Amino acid sequence: MTPLKTVYDSEPDNSLEKSMSLVASAIADTSRVSILCALMDGRAWTATELSVVADIAASTTSGHLTRLLSSGLVICLTQGRHRYYSLAGHHIAGLLENLMGVSMHPLISPQSRTPVSLRYARTCYDHLAGELAVKIYDFMQQEKWIEADGTALTPVGKTHFE
């Protein structure tokens, strides 16, 4: 088997943020995710096999595999006329497992167990809290009684409180 080399830009970009976003964008397609999940079994698959798993056309699979190759997520081994694709390493499988774990958490915000009367008006240590306090704060900002960052009274605010 002869490994097919992954093509990278001639000038490496040392930006971690850019590198992370390139990997994330390579994964951000359901067909590519299907391909990557199929490859997690450790075997090398042909493009035809992967097109069946991802339920996409062979020509579409080729484009997705090119994207995954260029991002370093998969490698391609050539054996005669055939090409076999597999994950680029155990670290990619670990990345996918972590992503699966994060994806399984519900996106529903936790529900407050605070009684309705306390959610409306209450104090918290040394300050007002609840919906009423938010309304007072919004009113004071609207009337320009407090600074934009909310940390101090404006001269107009001081006048109103005096």
C-alpha positions in Angstrom: 0.0 0.0 0.0 1.2 3.5 -0.9 0.0 6.3 1.3 -1.6 9.3 -0.5 -0.1 12.4 1.0 -2.3 15.1 2.5 -1.9 18.5 0.8 -1.3 21.5 3.1 -0.7 25.1 2.2 2.9 25.9 1.5 3.0 28.6 4.2 1.8 27.1 7.5 -0.5 29.3 9.5 0.4 29.3 13.1 -3.0 30.5 14.2 -4.6 28.0 16.5 -8.0 29.6 16.1 -7.8 29.3 12.3 -6.7 25.7 12.5 -9.5 24.8 14.9 -12.1 26.5 12.7 -10.8 24.6 9.6 -11.2 21.3 11.4 -14.6 22.3 12.8 -15.8 23.4 9.3 -14.7 20.1 7.9 -16.8 18.2 10.4 -19.7 20.6 10.0 -21.6 18.5 7.4 -23.8 15.6 8.1 -22.5 13.5 5.2 -18.9 14.0 6.4 -19.9 13.1 9.9 -21.5 9.9 8.6 -18.3 9.1 6.8 -16.1 9.8 9.9 -18.4 7.8 12.1 -18.2 4.8 9.7 -14.4 5.0 9.8 -14.4 4.8 13.6 -14.5 1.0 13.3 -10.8 1.1 12.5 -11.1 -0.4 9.0 -10.1 1.2 5.7 -13.2 1.8 3.5 -13.5 2.6 -0.2 -15.2 5.7 -1.4 -18.0 3.6 -2.8 -18.6 1.9 0.6 -18.6 5.3 2.3 -21.1 6.7 -0.2 -23.5 4.0 0.7 -23.1 4.6 4.4 -23.5 8.4 4.0 -26.4 7.9 1.5 -24.9 10.2 -1.0 -23.7 9.9 -4.7 -20.2 8.7 -5.3 -19.2 12.0 -6.9 -20.4 13.8 -3.8 -18.5 11.4 -1.6 -15.3 12.2 -3.5 -15.6 15.9 -2.7 -16.3 15.2 0.9 -13.3 12.9 1.1 -11.1 15.5 -0.5 -12.2 18.0 2.2 -11.5 15.5 5.0 -8.1 14.6 3.5 -7.1 18.3 3.3 -8.1 18.9 6.9 -6.0 16.0 8.1 -9.0 14.0 9.5 -8.6 11.0 7.2 -5.8 9.4 5.2 -5.9 7.5 1.9 -4.0 4.4 1.2 -3.6 3.3 -2.5 -3.4 -0.4 -3.3 -3.2 -1.0 -7.0 -6.2 0.8 -8.6 -8.1 1.0 -5.3 -8.1 3.7 -2.7 -8.9 3.0 1.0 -9.8 5.7 3.5 -9.3 5.6 7.2 -9.1 8.0 10.1 -5.8 9.8 10.4 -5.2 8.3 13.8 -6.5 7.5 17.3 -6.6 11.2 18.1 -9.2 11.8 15.5 -11.3 9.0 16.9 -10.9 10.6 20.3 -12.0 14.0 18.9 -15.1 12.4 17.4 -15.9 10.5 20.6 -15.7 13.8 22.6 -17.9 15.5 20.0 -20.4 12.7 20.3 -20.4 13.1 24.1 -21.0 16.9 23.9 -23.7 16.4 21.2 -25.7 14.0 23.4 -26.3 16.7 26.1 -29.7 18.2 25.8 -29.8 21.9 24.6 -32.7 22.7 26.9 -32.1 25.4 29.4 -32.5 24.4 33.0 -35.9 25.3 34.5 -35.9 27.6 37.5 -37.2 26.0 40.7 -37.5 29.4 42.4 -41.1 30.2 43.4 -42.8 32.7 41.1 -43.1 35.3 43.8 -39.4 35.2 44.5 -38.6 35.4 40.7 -40.5 38.6 40.5 -39.1 40.6 43.4 -36.4 39.6 45.9 -33.1 40.7 47.3 -29.8 38.8 47.0 -27.3 39.7 49.7 -26.8 43.4 49.3 -28.7 44.1 46.0 -32.1 43.9 44.4 -32.9 40.9 42.3 -35.6 39.3 40.2 -37.7 40.6 37.4 -38.6 43.8 39.2 -35.0 44.7 39.7 -34.3 44.2 36.0 -37.2 46.5 35.2 -35.9 49.2 37.6 -32.4 48.9 36.1 -33.7 49.1 32.5 -35.7 52.2 33.4 -32.7 53.8 35.0 -30.6 53.1 31.9 -33.4 54.4 29.6 -33.6 57.6 31.6 -29.8 57.9 31.7 -29.7 57.9 35.5 -26.8 55.4 35.4 -23.6 55.1 33.4 -23.6 52.9 30.3 -21.7 50.1 32.2 -24.1 50.4 35.2 -21.4 51.0 37.8 -22.3 54.6 38.8 -25.0 57.3 38.8 -24.9 60.0 36.2 -25.3 63.6 37.2 -29.0 63.3 36.1 -29.4 60.2 38.2 -27.9 61.9 41.3 -30.3 64.8 40.9 -33.3 62.5 40.7 -32.2 60.5 43.8 -31.5 63.7 45.8 
